[in-house]
Amino acid sequence: MFLKRQTERRRQYCLDKKQQARFAVEVALHALLFPLVFLALTMVNATSKVMLARDWELSHLVLSQFLSFCLTNWWVLLLSLGFVAWSSIEFSHRIFGPLRRFERALQSKRTSPTQPVSCKLRRRDYFHEFSEVFDEVLNGPAEDQLETERNDVEAQKHQLTV
């Protein structure tokens, strides 16, 4: 098992329970709908032949076997649903974590506008480029960038005088 650095660890498991639960349910439903649609589409041909032939005994047998299969393997459905829900919550941390960080940075900047705020994200989070721009907007450009801009202004002044 890989050890996470101290700065990479989560402090809370659920950052925004309502949004993360919604995200997990939507991802789980979409992930489980794919195999169900695939199963339905592959069974359309066989089912239509059984139904159109009006062989009611055969159609009853097919339906009862399908229901029996579903009832016998109910635990697989629950296990896969649990796995998808857990992995979607893990994945949602990469989205909701940065949003929470940005919200805290804005609140911190509102309470003390002169103090610098940090928008640094964990390594596997999303929005790293946005974080850098957001940090620059809230705190101003970095010192080395300010120095470069000063040198550019001085060079332009020097060119104008020459």
DONUNU-633191 format. One record per residue (C-alpha): residue number from 1; x, y, z. Coordinates in pm, 1 decimal, decimal comma. Each point is the difference from the previous one (the first is absolute). Layout:
NUM | X | Y | Z;
...
This chain:
1 | 0,0 | 0,0 | 0,0;
2 | 130,9 | 342,7 | -90,5;
3 | 37,4 | 249,4 | 278,6;
4 | -142,3 | 343,7 | -58,7;
5 | 195,6 | 302,8 | 100,3;
6 | -144,7 | 202,1 | 285,1;
7 | -111,4 | 278,9 | -235,9;
8 | -172,0 | -252,8 | -226,9;
9 | -227,9 | -149,5 | 267,4;
10 | -365,6 | 76,2 | 24,8;
11 | -125,7 | 153,7 | 318,3;
12 | -362,4 | -94,3 | -59,2;
13 | -143,5 | -295,3 | -183,1;
14 | -304,1 | 183,5 | -133,8;
15 | 54,4 | 363,2 | -86,8;
16 | -351,3 | 77,2 | -119,4;
17 | -219,2 | -297,9 | 82,9;
18 | -296,1 | 109,0 | -209,3;
19 | 200,9 | 71,8 | -316,6;
20 | 227,6 | -301,3 | 38,2;
21 | -294,0 | -234,3 | 61,5;
22 | -175,6 | 138,6 | -307,0;
23 | 319,3 | -43,2 | -202,6;
24 | 46,5 | -357,8 | 125,7;
25 | -358,9 | -98,0 | -77,1;
26 | 14,6 | 148,7 | -349,9;
27 | 331,5 | -169,6 | -79,9;
28 | -123,8 | -331,1 | 140,6;
29 | -321,0 | 15,6 | -200,7;
30 | 182,6 | 87,0 | -319,0;
31 | 257,4 | -271,8 | 60,9;
32 | -268,7 | -261,4 | 61,0;
33 | -223,9 | 115,3 | -283,3;
34 | 262,8 | -87,2 | -259,0;
35 | -4,9 | -377,1 | 65,6;
36 | -379,7 | 3,1 | 37,1;
37 | -46,8 | 173,1 | -334,7;
38 | 252,8 | -238,7 | -153,7;
39 | -187,8 | -297,2 | 145,1;
40 | -335,6 | 134,2 | -119,0;
41 | 127,9 | 65,1 | -350,2;
42 | 156,2 | -344,2 | -28,8;
43 | -319,9 | -162,6 | 122,8;
44 | -228,3 | 194,8 | -236,2;
45 | 46,5 | -239,2 | -287,8;
46 | -54,5 | -316,3 | 203,2;
47 | -288,8 | 150,0 | 195,7;
48 | -175,2 | 130,1 | -310,3;
49 | 18,0 | -343,2 | -160,2;
50 | -151,3 | -158,8 | 309,3;
51 | -270,2 | 267,1 | 39,3;
52 | -90,3 | 22,9 | -370,3;
53 | -24,0 | -375,4 | -33,3;
54 | -266,3 | 20,0 | 270,4;
55 | 152,0 | -295,6 | 177,5;
56 | -119,6 | 105,9 | 345,1;
57 | 148,1 | -299,2 | 177,8;
58 | 342,9 | 73,8 | -140,6;
59 | -28,0 | 371,4 | 77,7;
60 | -108,4 | -81,7 | 356,2;
61 | 299,2 | -234,4 | 32,2;
62 | 243,0 | 265,9 | -130,7;
63 | -143,3 | 263,8 | 233,4;
64 | 9,7 | -229,3 | 303,4;
65 | 360,1 | -101,6 | -73,9;
66 | 102,0 | 363,8 | -34,6;
67 | -168,2 | 91,2 | 329,7;
68 | 157,5 | -302,7 | 164,8;
69 | 340,9 | 107,3 | -126,8;
70 | -52,2 | 350,9 | 138,8;
71 | -120,3 | -126,9 | 337,4;
72 | 283,6 | -250,8 | 33,6;
73 | 264,4 | 262,4 | -77,8;
74 | -147,2 | 290,3 | 198,1;
75 | 318,6 | 25,3 | 205,3;
76 | 206,7 | 66,9 | -314,2;
77 | -222,9 | 295,5 | -81,1;
78 | 33,8 | 137,8 | 353,5;
79 | 375,0 | -60,2 | 2,9;
80 | 50,3 | 176,0 | -333,2;
81 | -229,3 | 284,2 | 105,2;
82 | 197,9 | 41,1 | 322,9;
83 | 330,9 | -3,1 | -184,6;
84 | -116,6 | 257,7 | -253,1;
85 | -142,5 | 222,9 | 275,6;
86 | 322,3 | -23,1 | 204,4;
87 | 223,5 | 68,4 | -299,2;
88 | -215,1 | 292,5 | -109,7;
89 | 30,6 | 155,8 | 346,4;
90 | 376,7 | -49,7 | -17,5;
91 | -1,3 | 158,8 | -345,5;
92 | -223,9 | 285,0 | 115,7;
93 | 267,1 | 107,1 | 249,3;
94 | 215,0 | 104,5 | -294,4;
95 | -275,0 | 237,5 | -109,6;
96 | -166,5 | 113,1 | 322,1;
97 | 330,3 | 34,4 | 190,9;
98 | 129,4 | 277,3 | -227,2;
99 | -338,6 | 171,9 | 3,5;
100 | 5,6 | -4,6 | 379,6;
101 | 357,9 | 137,0 | -3,0;
102 | -100,8 | 283,9 | -234,7;
103 | -301,3 | 83,4 | 217,3;
104 | 216,8 | 15,6 | 312,5;
105 | 256,6 | 215,3 | -181,1;
106 | -272,1 | 246,2 | -99,7;
107 | -139,5 | 11,5 | 353,0;
108 | 348,4 | 49,5 | 142,7;
109 | 71,5 | 279,4 | -247,2;
110 | -331,1 | 166,9 | 84,7;
111 | 74,7 | -0,8 | 374,1;
112 | 361,9 | 118,7 | -35,4;
113 | 64,8 | 146,2 | -346,5;
114 | 365,3 | 87,2 | 63,4;
115 | 106,0 | -351,0 | 104,3;
116 | 108,1 | -246,8 | -271,6;
117 | -214,2 | -310,1 | -39,8;
118 | 98,4 | -343,7 | -123,0;
119 | -177,2 | -177,5 | -283,0;
120 | 243,6 | -292,2 | -13,3;
121 | -166,3 | -328,9 | -91,9;
122 | 84,7 | -365,0 | 55,5;
123 | 201,0 | -165,6 | -274,4;
124 | -286,4 | -209,7 | -142,0;
125 | -265,4 | 274,0 | 16,6;
126 | -150,5 | 163,9 | -303,1;
127 | 16,2 | 372,8 | -80,8;
128 | 374,6 | 52,2 | 55,0;
129 | 27,7 | 258,5 | -277,5;
130 | -305,1 | 181,5 | 131,8;
131 | 150,6 | -10,8 | 347,9;
132 | 313,1 | 178,3 | -118,3;
133 | -199,7 | 273,8 | -174,0;
134 | -235,1 | 31,4 | 296,3;
135 | 295,4 | 27,7 | 238,3;
136 | 152,7 | 271,3 | -217,3;
137 | -326,7 | 195,3 | -13,1;
138 | -48,5 | -17,5 | 376,7;
139 | 361,9 | 62,0 | 102,4;
140 | 140,4 | 189,0 | -295,0;
141 | 277,6 | -127,0 | -223,6;
142 | 294,7 | -182,3 | 150,4;
143 | 315,1 | 197,7 | 84,9;
144 | 202,6 | -135,0 | -288,8;
145 | -279,3 | 89,1 | -241,0;
146 | -13,5 | 350,6 | 149,2;
147 | 376,9 | 29,9 | -48,5;
148 | -32,9 | -108,9 | -363,4;
149 | -275,9 | 254,9 | -57,1;
150 | 213,4 | 274,6 | 159,2;
151 | 291,3 | -90,1 | -226,0;
152 | -229,0 | 8,1 | -304,0;
153 | -131,1 | 346,2 | 95,8;
154 | 354,4 | 128,1 | 51,7;
155 | 108,0 | -144,2 | -335,2;
156 | -293,3 | 170,7 | -172,8;
157 | 86,9 | 330,5 | 168,7;
158 | 359,4 | -37,7 | -110,2;
159 | -108,9 | -66,1 | -360,7;
160 | -223,0 | 308,8 | 2,9;
161 | 284,9 | 224,3 | 116,0;
162 | 244,9 | -131,0 | -259,5;
